[in-house]
Amino acid sequence: MVKTNQHSEKEVQQLFSRIAPQYDSLNNVISLGLQKTWRQKLWRRLSVRDDFHCLDLCCGTGDLTIQAAQQLGPKGLVVGLDFNQEMLNIAQQKIQQAAVNVPVKLQYADVMSLPFTEQSFDVITIGFGLRNVPDAERVLRESYRVLKPGGQFACLEMSQPSTAVIKIFWQLYLKIFPRLAQICGGNYRDYQYLQTTTQSFLSAPQLLQLLQKVGFQHCNYTQLTWGAAALHLGRK
């Protein structure tokens, strides 16, 4: 296993349990509201039919999961999977409030060992979660395994701008935002973790190569907001 996150699973689990209550509000503040726009761009890039089965990995508090349900008709199915029960509890509340017309199942499980048979899903998404797992390649291989032939995979993740001037400002902001989170009621050390994982994760070209390595075809990525985030797409 080549570790893409040096923090232990237990440490990450405990962190997300602590930040779950304020996760949504602080993310909106820290991302300047951009995370919502990025998620919308993800769904605009996917071709979805009413009867598709969609899997949202590292679903957290359920934003992408709910958006998946809003793309489908009553014959569709959405599964949101996460390894943190506190985040799933919040996701369940949000799904009930959204009153979606599609069956939505939330599942507590390990994203590196998916509890599904091969070729189970038409679409698999993961938003801001891949950098939090110990082995990103293993997650991608599991995603490829449970995706149907011709199925679509989409990964939305923080990234590093490639333009020198933008990169300087982005790195400066990453240093500031743990303090901003603290001012808004978060824990400084918790958001320092989010800062370090953003800076140390794979670059957009490296993640593209990893998608291709595990077998995905027609892979591409789009930089969002001058490279602060990246949207990667691939097909099986």
C-alpha atoms as a printed R data frame, in Angstrom:
    type eleno elety resid chain resno       x      y       z
1   ATOM     1    CA   MET     A     1   0.000  0.000   0.000
2   ATOM     2    CA   VAL     A     2   1.286  3.453  -0.942
3   ATOM     3    CA   LYS     A     3  -0.162  5.798   1.661
4   ATOM     4    CA   THR     A     4  -1.660  9.008   0.310
5   ATOM     5    CA   ASN     A     5  -2.689 10.145   3.806
6   ATOM     6    CA   GLN     A     6  -0.200  9.654   6.629
7   ATOM     7    CA   HIS     A     7  -2.795 10.042   9.387
8   ATOM     8    CA   SER     A     8  -4.313  6.890  10.891
9   ATOM     9    CA   GLU     A     9  -7.914  5.917  10.126
10  ATOM    10    CA   LYS     A    10  -8.722  6.205  13.840
11  ATOM    11    CA   GLU     A    11  -7.366  9.741  13.957
12  ATOM    12    CA   VAL     A    12  -9.371 10.796  10.898
13  ATOM    13    CA   GLN     A    13 -12.484  9.072  12.266
14  ATOM    14    CA   GLN     A    14 -12.245 10.981  15.543
15  ATOM    15    CA   LEU     A    15 -11.606 14.263  13.750
16  ATOM    16    CA   PHE     A    16 -14.748 14.015  11.632
17  ATOM    17    CA   SER     A    17 -16.794 13.057  14.685
18  ATOM    18    CA   ARG     A    18 -15.663 16.289  16.337
19  ATOM    19    CA   ILE     A    19 -16.316 18.571  13.373
20  ATOM    20    CA   ALA     A    20 -19.581 16.945  12.207
21  ATOM    21    CA   PRO     A    21 -21.945 19.438  13.932
22  ATOM    22    CA   GLN     A    22 -20.381 22.497  12.267
23  ATOM    23    CA   TYR     A    23 -19.008 20.805   9.150
24  ATOM    24    CA   ASP     A    24 -21.473 22.307   6.654
25  ATOM    25    CA   SER     A    25 -21.471 25.856   7.971
26  ATOM    26    CA   LEU     A    26 -17.705 26.094   8.335
27  ATOM    27    CA   ASN     A    27 -17.084 24.574   4.903
28  ATOM    28    CA   ASN     A    28 -19.270 27.249   3.344
29  ATOM    29    CA   VAL     A    29 -17.317 29.974   5.138
30  ATOM    30    CA   ILE     A    30 -13.888 28.548   4.388
31  ATOM    31    CA   SER     A    31 -14.609 27.788   0.722
32  ATOM    32    CA   LEU     A    32 -16.298 31.177   0.277
33  ATOM    33    CA   GLY     A    33 -19.359 29.263  -0.915
34  ATOM    34    CA   LEU     A    34 -17.447 27.782  -3.844
35  ATOM    35    CA   GLN     A    35 -18.006 24.147  -2.819
36  ATOM    36    CA   LYS     A    36 -21.653 24.415  -3.885
37  ATOM    37    CA   THR     A    37 -20.684 25.692  -7.321
38  ATOM    38    CA   TRP     A    38 -18.077 22.925  -7.692
39  ATOM    39    CA   ARG     A    39 -20.631 20.216  -6.892
40  ATOM    40    CA   GLN     A    40 -23.059 21.647  -9.422
41  ATOM    41    CA   LYS     A    41 -20.347 21.544 -12.085
42  ATOM    42    CA   LEU     A    42 -19.748 17.876 -11.295
43  ATOM    43    CA   TRP     A    43 -23.355 16.953 -12.078
44  ATOM    44    CA   ARG     A    44 -23.383 19.054 -15.222
45  ATOM    45    CA   ARG     A    45 -20.481 16.957 -16.535
46  ATOM    46    CA   LEU     A    46 -22.219 13.602 -15.972
47  ATOM    47    CA   SER     A    47 -24.830 11.951 -18.187
48  ATOM    48    CA   VAL     A    48 -27.491 10.477 -15.911
49  ATOM    49    CA   ARG     A    49 -30.650  8.519 -16.698
50  ATOM    50    CA   ASP     A    50 -33.708  8.381 -14.437
51  ATOM    51    CA   ASP     A    51 -33.177  4.706 -13.569
52  ATOM    52    CA   PHE     A    52 -29.458  4.847 -12.759
53  ATOM    53    CA   HIS     A    53 -27.961  3.418  -9.571
54  ATOM    54    CA   CYS     A    54 -25.555  5.952  -8.043
55  ATOM    55    CA   LEU     A    55 -22.970  5.489  -5.286
56  ATOM    56    CA   ASP     A    56 -21.591  8.488  -3.396
57  ATOM    57    CA   LEU     A    57 -18.379  7.570  -1.572
58  ATOM    58    CA   CYS     A    58 -17.175  9.416   1.545
59  ATOM    59    CA   CYS     A    59 -20.610 11.022   1.447
60  ATOM    60    CA   GLY     A    60 -20.166 12.930   4.713
61  ATOM    61    CA   THR     A    61 -23.212 15.056   5.435
62  ATOM    62    CA   GLY     A    62 -24.840 14.082   2.166
63  ATOM    63    CA   ASP     A    63 -24.671 17.054  -0.202
64  ATOM    64    CA   LEU     A    64 -23.579 15.070  -3.262
65  ATOM    65    CA   THR     A    65 -25.862 12.214  -2.215
66  ATOM    66    CA   ILE     A    66 -28.880 14.519  -2.250
67  ATOM    67    CA   GLN     A    67 -27.836 16.021  -5.572
68  ATOM    68    CA   ALA     A    68 -27.594 12.494  -6.999
69  ATOM    69    CA   ALA     A    69 -31.148 11.761  -5.871
70  ATOM    70    CA   GLN     A    70 -32.344 14.967  -7.506
71  ATOM    71    CA   GLN     A    71 -30.984 13.756 -10.872
72  ATOM    72    CA   LEU     A    72 -32.989 10.508 -10.860
73  ATOM    73    CA   GLY     A    73 -36.534  9.258 -11.246
74  ATOM    74    CA   PRO     A    74 -38.426  6.871  -8.935
75  ATOM    75    CA   LYS     A    75 -36.776  3.829 -10.564
76  ATOM    76    CA   GLY     A    76 -33.321  5.061  -9.603
77  ATOM    77    CA   LEU     A    77 -31.322  4.309  -6.464
78  ATOM    78    CA   VAL     A    78 -28.739  6.285  -4.507
79  ATOM    79    CA   VAL     A    79 -26.361  4.897  -1.889
80  ATOM    80    CA   GLY     A    80 -24.298  7.212   0.289
81  ATOM    81    CA   LEU     A    81 -21.366  5.537   2.059
82  ATOM    82    CA   ASP     A    82 -19.155  6.860   4.826
83  ATOM    83    CA   PHE     A    83 -17.061  5.547   7.723
84  ATOM    84    CA   ASN     A    84 -18.281  8.125  10.237
85  ATOM    85    CA   GLN     A    85 -21.662  7.625  11.858
86  ATOM    86    CA   GLU     A    86 -21.987 11.193  13.124
87  ATOM    87    CA   MET     A    87 -21.691 12.504   9.572
88  ATOM    88    CA   LEU     A    88 -24.196  9.908   8.345
89  ATOM    89    CA   ASN     A    89 -26.673 10.966  11.037
90  ATOM    90    CA   ILE     A    90 -26.583 14.529   9.742
91  ATOM    91    CA   ALA     A    91 -26.886 13.276   6.160
92  ATOM    92    CA   GLN     A    92 -30.019 11.338   7.117
93  ATOM    93    CA   GLN     A    93 -31.634 14.451   8.560
94  ATOM    94    CA   LYS     A    94 -30.810 16.468   5.442
95  ATOM    95    CA   ILE     A    95 -32.190 13.771   3.140
96  ATOM    96    CA   GLN     A    96 -35.475 13.737   5.066
97  ATOM    97    CA   GLN     A    97 -35.708 17.520   4.827
98  ATOM    98    CA   ALA     A    98 -34.935 17.437   1.097
99  ATOM    99    CA   ALA     A    99 -37.914 15.123   0.519
100 ATOM   100    CA   VAL     A   100 -36.388 13.409  -2.507
101 ATOM   101    CA   ASN     A   101 -38.513 11.002  -4.576
102 ATOM   102    CA   VAL     A   102 -35.764  8.414  -5.080
103 ATOM   103    CA   PRO     A   103 -34.765  5.632  -2.675
104 ATOM   104    CA   VAL     A   104 -31.677  6.788  -0.772
105 ATOM   105    CA   LYS     A   105 -29.720  4.371   1.400
106 ATOM   106    CA   LEU     A   106 -26.964  5.467   3.756
107 ATOM   107    CA   GLN     A   107 -24.356  2.856   4.614
108 ATOM   108    CA   TYR     A   108 -21.630  2.803   7.234
109 ATOM   109    CA   ALA     A   109 -18.646  1.065   5.630
110 ATOM   110    CA   ASP     A   110 -14.978  1.257   4.675
111 ATOM   111    CA   VAL     A   111 -14.478  2.923   1.305
112 ATOM   112    CA   MET     A   112 -11.357  0.808   0.739
113 ATOM   113    CA   SER     A   113 -13.385 -2.411   0.954
114 ATOM   114    CA   LEU     A   114 -16.785 -1.739  -0.588
115 ATOM   115    CA   PRO     A   115 -19.598 -4.113   0.486
116 ATOM   116    CA   PHE     A   116 -21.029 -4.434  -3.031
117 ATOM   117    CA   THR     A   117 -20.778 -6.973  -5.815
118 ATOM   118    CA   GLU     A   118 -19.025 -6.228  -9.075
119 ATOM   119    CA   GLN     A   119 -20.804 -4.022 -11.614
120 ATOM   120    CA   SER     A   120 -23.443 -2.680  -9.207
121 ATOM   121    CA   PHE     A   121 -23.521  1.037 -10.068
122 ATOM   122    CA   ASP     A   122 -23.894  3.266 -13.120
123 ATOM   123    CA   VAL     A   123 -22.305  6.334 -11.499
124 ATOM   124    CA   ILE     A   124 -19.845  6.691  -8.630
125 ATOM   125    CA   THR     A   125 -18.964 10.046  -7.099
126 ATOM   126    CA   ILE     A   126 -16.607 11.113  -4.338
127 ATOM   127    CA   GLY     A   127 -16.422 14.700  -3.132
128 ATOM   128    CA   PHE     A   128 -13.594 16.019  -0.930
129 ATOM   129    CA   GLY     A   129 -12.995 12.568   0.548
130 ATOM   130    CA   LEU     A   130 -10.227 10.885  -1.416
131 ATOM   131    CA   ARG     A   131  -7.439 12.789   0.317
132 ATOM   132    CA   ASN     A   132  -8.721 11.554   3.705
133 ATOM   133    CA   VAL     A   133  -8.268  7.831   3.042
134 ATOM   134    CA   PRO     A   134  -4.965  6.024   3.652
135 ATOM   135    CA   ASP     A   135  -4.719  4.565   0.133
136 ATOM   136    CA   ALA     A   136  -6.368  6.468  -2.723
137 ATOM   137    CA   GLU     A   137  -5.391  3.833  -5.282
138 ATOM   138    CA   ARG     A   138  -7.250  1.143  -3.370
139 ATOM   139    CA   VAL     A   139 -10.383  3.312  -3.319
140 ATOM   140    CA   LEU     A   140 -10.158  3.819  -7.068
141 ATOM   141    CA   ARG     A   141  -9.695  0.087  -7.662
142 ATOM   142    CA   GLU     A   142 -12.733 -0.698  -5.533
143 ATOM   143    CA   SER     A   143 -14.719  1.949  -7.405
144 ATOM   144    CA   TYR     A   144 -13.703  0.409 -10.712
145 ATOM   145    CA   ARG     A   145 -14.739 -3.042  -9.470
146 ATOM   146    CA   VAL     A   146 -18.297 -2.086  -8.493
147 ATOM   147    CA   LEU     A   147 -18.881  0.199 -11.490
148 ATOM   148    CA   LYS     A   148 -20.799 -1.198 -14.464
149 ATOM   149    CA   PRO     A   149 -19.112 -1.329 -17.880
150 ATOM   150    CA   GLY     A   150 -19.547  2.106 -19.450
151 ATOM   151    CA   GLY     A   151 -20.227  3.559 -15.991
152 ATOM   152    CA   GLN     A   152 -19.008  7.006 -14.972
153 ATOM   153    CA   PHE     A   153 -16.684  7.952 -12.123
154 ATOM   154    CA   ALA     A   154 -16.318 11.525 -10.834
155 ATOM   155    CA   CYS     A   155 -13.951 12.802  -8.159
156 ATOM   156    CA   LEU     A   156 -14.137 16.349  -6.805
157 ATOM   157    CA   GLU     A   157 -11.151 17.214  -4.643
158 ATOM   158    CA   MET     A   158  -9.076 20.112  -3.407
159 ATOM   159    CA   SER     A   159  -5.990 20.715  -5.535
160 ATOM   160    CA   GLN     A   160  -2.948 22.904  -5.988
161 ATOM   161    CA   PRO     A   161  -2.979 25.783  -8.483
162 ATOM   162    CA   SER     A   162  -0.312 25.490 -11.156
163 ATOM   163    CA   THR     A   163   0.026 29.215 -11.893
164 ATOM   164    CA   ALA     A   164   2.796 30.666  -9.727
165 ATOM   165    CA   VAL     A   165   0.996 33.824  -8.599
166 ATOM   166    CA   ILE     A   166  -2.274 32.015  -7.818
167 ATOM   167    CA   LYS     A   167  -0.324 29.294  -6.013
168 ATOM   168    CA   ILE     A   168   1.244 31.849  -3.676
169 ATOM   169    CA   PHE     A   169  -2.142 33.307  -2.707
170 ATOM   170    CA   TRP     A   170  -3.687 29.836  -2.335
171 ATOM   171    CA   GLN     A   171  -0.912 28.650  -0.012
172 ATOM   172    CA   LEU     A   172  -1.284 31.815   2.025
173 ATOM   173    CA   TYR     A   173  -5.024 31.218   2.338
174 ATOM   174    CA   LEU     A   174  -4.458 27.610   3.426
175 ATOM   175    CA   LYS     A   175  -2.276 28.905   6.238
176 ATOM   176    CA   ILE     A   176  -4.960 31.365   7.300
177 ATOM   177    CA   PHE     A   177  -8.095 29.234   7.160
178 ATOM   178    CA   PRO     A   178  -7.475 27.104  10.320
179 ATOM   179    CA   ARG     A   179  -7.504 30.393  12.222
180 ATOM   180    CA   LEU     A   180 -10.603 31.491  10.330
181 ATOM   181    CA   ALA     A   181 -12.285 28.211  11.285
182 ATOM   182    CA   GLN     A   182 -11.342 28.804  14.917
183 ATOM   183    CA   ILE     A   183 -12.886 32.287  14.831
184 ATOM   184    CA   CYS     A   184 -16.087 30.737  13.440
185 ATOM   185    CA   GLY     A   185 -16.255 28.149  16.229
186 ATOM   186    CA   GLY     A   186 -14.114 25.303  14.894
187 ATOM   187    CA   ASN     A   187 -11.047 23.644  16.373
188 ATOM   188    CA   TYR     A   188  -7.768 25.065  15.075
189 ATOM   189    CA   ARG     A   189  -5.912 21.729  15.056
190 ATOM   190    CA   ASP     A   190  -8.741 19.934  13.254
191 ATOM   191    CA   TYR     A   191  -8.726 22.431  10.408
192 ATOM   192    CA   GLN     A   192  -4.948 22.433  10.377
193 ATOM   193    CA   TYR     A   193  -5.279 18.758   9.410
194 ATOM   194    CA   LEU     A   194  -7.533 19.735   6.497
195 ATOM   195    CA   GLN     A   195  -4.930 22.298   5.477
196 ATOM   196    CA   THR     A   196  -2.045 19.813   5.493
197 ATOM   197    CA   THR     A   197  -3.946 17.087   3.619
198 ATOM   198    CA   THR     A   198  -4.911 19.593   0.932
199 ATOM   199    CA   GLN     A   199  -1.290 20.610   0.471
200 ATOM   200    CA   SER     A   200   0.159 17.092   0.532
201 ATOM   201    CA   PHE     A   201  -2.375 15.240  -1.638
202 ATOM   202    CA   LEU     A   202  -1.758 14.227  -5.234
203 ATOM   203    CA   SER     A   203  -1.669 16.957  -7.851
204 ATOM   204    CA   ALA     A   204  -4.367 16.938 -10.522
205 ATOM   205    CA   PRO     A   205  -2.029 15.368 -13.153
206 ATOM   206    CA   GLN     A   206  -0.906 12.713 -10.646
207 ATOM   207    CA   LEU     A   207  -4.498 11.786  -9.822
208 ATOM   208    CA   LEU     A   208  -5.272 11.571 -13.531
209 ATOM   209    CA   GLN     A   209  -2.396  9.096 -13.955
210 ATOM   210    CA   LEU     A   210  -3.714  7.046 -11.024
211 ATOM   211    CA   LEU     A   211  -7.172  6.829 -12.609
212 ATOM   212    CA   GLN     A   212  -5.597  5.576 -15.808
213 ATOM   213    CA   LYS     A   213  -3.401  3.122 -13.904
214 ATOM   214    CA   VAL     A   214  -6.372  1.335 -12.308
215 ATOM   215    CA   GLY     A   215  -8.093  0.994 -15.680
216 ATOM   216    CA   PHE     A   216 -10.399  3.976 -16.184
217 ATOM   217    CA   GLN     A   217 -10.801  5.154 -19.775
218 ATOM   218    CA   HIS     A   218 -11.525  8.582 -21.308
219 ATOM   219    CA   CYS     A   219 -10.031 10.209 -18.225
220 ATOM   220    CA   ASN     A   220  -9.763 13.963 -17.927
221 ATOM   221    CA   TYR     A   221  -9.753 16.681 -15.320
222 ATOM   222    CA   THR     A   222 -10.874 20.278 -15.061
223 ATOM   223    CA   GLN     A   223  -9.302 22.790 -12.730
224 ATOM   224    CA   LEU     A   224 -11.827 24.821 -10.777
225 ATOM   225    CA   THR     A   225 -11.327 28.372  -9.453
226 ATOM   226    CA   TRP     A   226  -7.777 28.709 -10.821
227 ATOM   227    CA   GLY     A   227  -6.813 25.267  -9.534
228 ATOM   228    CA   ALA     A   228  -8.062 25.460  -5.942
229 ATOM   229    CA   ALA     A   229 -10.039 22.303  -6.731
230 ATOM   230    CA   ALA     A   230 -10.111 19.776  -9.539
231 ATOM   231    CA   LEU     A   231 -12.834 17.612 -11.057
232 ATOM   232    CA   HIS     A   232 -11.637 14.267 -12.423
233 ATOM   233    CA   LEU     A   233 -13.796 12.088 -14.664
234 ATOM   234    CA   GLY     A   234 -13.348  8.595 -16.032
235 ATOM   235    CA   ARG     A   235 -15.324  5.681 -17.510
236 ATOM   236    CA   LYS     A   236 -15.105  1.939 -17.122
